[in-house]
Amino acid sequence: MFQNHPGEYAALLTAVFWTITALAFESASKKVGSLSTNLIRLFIAFIFIGIYGLFSRGSFIPIGASAHNWIWLSLSGVVGFVLGDLFLFQAYVVVGARVSMLIMSLTPPITAFIGWIIMGETLTFQNFIGMFLTVFGIILVVFERNANGIDEQGNETTNGNRKTVKLSYPLAGILLAFGGALGQAGGLVLSKYGMKDYDAFAATQIRVITGVIGFALIFLFTNKWRRLADAVKNKKAMSRLSIGAFFGPFLGVSFSLLAVKHTSAGIAATIMAIVPVLIIAPAVIFFKEKLSLKEIIGSIIAVGGVILFFL
């Protein structure tokens, strides 16, 4: 069965890996900051992928890549790892992994939309319906009715008894997560174009190398090396970073590239988009988050929209 659908199974495993890594990185980011978390987890991922490459290809570093591979995979690393994850990890701090990953369910529609604009791919009426459902599901989660004109401090507003709508989560966190979705979508498109027949794990390592360089430059120009040193000394944060790096930049990203290599990008993106549903149970169990029925329904609708988008 696995031999007949390797891309689909790789995408399913990717969703599981990303669920684990999102929770691990949320915990680490809240302890040592999103910037330190990003650089450390990419460095750890580079080691993991290098060890795998040493046993599978006989080389710790990516070899045999063409100029085309290096250029486009490096660009993918900048867009996906540096820019996208810089926003996403700060969103973990502001609104948490569950809400961030829900907004990240916009990645497949955004990916297809980019393909429509740049590569002239076709979007059908069903595609737009799927996009609408995804956005509607997210709106159900991030907005709530403010009944009886009472603000968050319990004071009556000028609206009197009229019901208004307000955000359930900070706007900054929502925008940061959306920036993460844009970065991941752009990174996925660039990876697909840049990888071609090149080894998926080696391709990931090229992206990781670019990410490490990018975040190192950020630390260099912002002079925040002290924060990085403090983060390395935090044992709890480092344990979560190691778990997150193993399941995220190493297994998660590599299996996502295997998925798009062995099946269509649409099918892979659809299966990988179930993270917002997978993450609900562990978010409640481990982070003691309180979810309303509306939020659960919204998450399911959002994922359903993504699935419809690619049917």
N, C-alpha and C positions, 0 to 999 in steps of 0.2 A: 504493500500500500504506500509506504513512504517513497519507494522508488518511482511510483507513478505520479506523485505530487510533491516533489522535494521543495519546490518554491512555496507552496501553500503551507507545508509543515514548518518551514523555516520562518515564514511570516508569523505563524501562531506562536512559535517559541519566542520570536522577537517581542511579541506583545507581552508575554509572561516576563521576559527579562526586563523590559522597560517598566513594567509595574514595580518590580523589585527595586530597580535602580532609582526610580522616581522617589520612592519612600526613603531609601537610604540617603539620597542626596538632599532631600528636604531636611532630614535630621542633621546632616553634616553642615549644610548651608546656614542653618539657624544657630549652629554652635560656633563656626569660624568664619562665616561670610561667604557669599557666592563667588567672589573673585578667587579666593584661595582654594575653594572647593573645585573650581573649574581647572585650575592649573595642576593641582595635585592629582586629581582623578585622571587627567589626560596623561600625565607622566607615568602613573601606575599602569594605565591601559597600554602605553607604549611598551612597558616591560612585559606585560602579559602577552601581547601580540608578538613581540620579539622572540619570547621563549617558544611560543607556538610555531613561529616561522622557522626557528632553529631546528625543530624536530620534523616539521612537515616539508620544508623546502631546503633545509640545510643552511639557512642564512638568518641571522638575527634582524637584519634590516631589509627593507623592500628592494629587491633587485629585479632587473629585467623589465622595468617599466619604461615605456617610451616617453618622449617629450610630451606627447599628447596626454598620456596618463598623468604625468607629474603636474602639468599646467592646470588641467581641469579638475583633478582631484585636490590639488592645493587650493584652488579657488573654492571648491566645495567645502574644504576644511575651514576656510575663513568665514564663509557665509553660514555654514551649518554649526560648526563648533564654536568659533569665536563670537560672532554676532548673535546667532540664534540662541546658543546656550548661555551667553552672557545675560540675555533678557530672561530666558526661562528659569535660570537658577535664582535670579533675584525675585522672580514671581513665586518660586517655592517659599521664599522667606516671607513674602507679603500675603499671599493667599493660600499657600499650601500646595502640595503635589496633586491632590484630587481635583481641585478646581483648575489648576494649571494644565493638567493632562486633558481635562474636558475641553478647554479652549484649544488645546493642541489637536483636537479632533478635526479642526479646520484645515489641518495640513493637507490631507488628500484632495479636497476641493481646490485649495489654493495651488497645489501642485498641478492639477489638471488645468486650472485657469492660466497658469504660467505657460503650460504647453500650448494652450489655445492661442495665446498672444504671441509667443516667441516662435513656436514651431508649427503654427497653423493647424493644430489638432482640432477636431470637431467636438463641440459640446451640444448635446441634445436637450430637448425639453425635460426629459427625465433627469438629466444631470442637474439642471437648474432646480428642479423640485427637490432632489437630494440635498443640494446646497442649502435651500430654504429650510428644510427640516433640521439640518445640522445647526444652522444659526438659531432657529426657533427653540431647539432643545437647550442650547447654551443660554438663550435669553431666559428660559424658565428657571434656570439655576441661578443666574447672576442678578436677576431682578426680582423684586417682591413688592407687593402692594403695601403702601403706608396708610393703614386704615385710620379714619377719623381725624386726619390732619394732625397727627402727633409726630413730632420729630424724635430723633434718637435720644434726646435728653428728657423726653417726656413732656415737652412744652407744646402747646397748641400752636399750629402754624396759621398763616393768613388764609389758608384754604378752608378753614372751618371744618365742617364734617365731610368735605369732599375727599374721596380716596385718591391718593397719588401713588406714583411708582418711584421706587428708589433702588439703588444698587444694594445687593446683599453683601458685596465684597468691595474692598477699595478699588477705585478706578485705576490707580497706578498699577496694581497687581494684574488686573485684567489686561491692560495695555501691554504690560511686560510679557505676559503669556502669549498674547497675539503676536508680538514681535518674535517670540520663540517659534511660533507656528510658521511665520513668514520665512525665518531663517532655515528651519528644517525643510520646508518645501523647496526653497531655492537650492539647498545643499543636496537634496535628493535628485533633483533634475540634473544638476551638475555632475553628481556621482554617476548617474545612469549614462550620461554622455561621455564622461571621462574614463570609466572603468572598462567598458566594452568586454573583451575576453580576458582581462587581467584578473589575477587571483583576488578574491574578495577580501581576504584577511590582509594581504599586502596593500590593497587599495585603502583599507581602513587605516593602516599604519601611516600611509602617506598623509591622509587627512589628519590623523592625530599629531604627526610631526608639525604640520602647519598650525594646528591648534595650540600646541605647546609654545611654538615661536610667537604666535599672536598674543597669547596671554602673558608670556614673559616680557614682551615689549610693553604691554599695558602696565605691568609692575614696574618696569624700568622708568617709564615716563611719569608714573604717578608716585614713585618712590614709596611703595607700600610693602617692601620686603620684610619689614618687622612683623606685619600681620601674617605673612606666609610662614615665618619662623615659628610664631606662636601657634599657628594651625598644625604644623608638623608635630609639635609637642603635645597636642591634645589627643590622648589615646582613644577616647570614645569617638571623636570625629574621624580619626584615621582609620579605625575599624570600619566605620560606615562608608568612608571613602573607598576603602579596599573592596568592600562588597559591591558598592555602586559601580566602581571602575570595572570589576570583573564582569558584572551582568550588563553594564551599559556600553561604554565605548569599545569593550572587547567583544563579548558575545552578542550583545544587542545590535550594535551597528554592523558588525560583521555578518550576522544572520540576516539583517535587513538587506544587505547588499547581495547575499546569496538568494534571498527571496526575489528581488527584482531581476536577478540574473536568470533564474529558472522559471519565472512566470511573469505575466505582464505587471507593469508598475501599478496599474489600477487594482488588480486582485490583491497584490501584496499590500498596498496601502490600505485597502479595505479591511483585511484581516488584522493588520497591525493597529488599526484604529479602535479596537475593542478595549484598549487600556482604560478609558474612563469608566467602563463597567467593571472590569477586573479589579480596579483599584478601590472600589467602594468598600468591600468587606475588610481588607487589611487597614484601610484608613479609619474605619470604625473600631476595629479590634485593637490596633496598636497605637493610634493617635487619639482615640476616644472622641472622634468627631461626631457631632450630632447632625444627622441628615433628616430632612423632611421628605415626605412622600413625593412632593413636587420636584425635589432635586433628583431623586432616583428616576422618576419618570422622564425628566429633562435629559438626564444622561443617556437613558435608553433611546429616546427619540433622536438625540444627536448622533449616536452610533448608528441607529437605523437609517438616518439620512445619508451617512457616509456609505453604508452598504448599498442603498438604493442608487447612489451616485455612480457606482461602478458595476451594477448588474447588467 
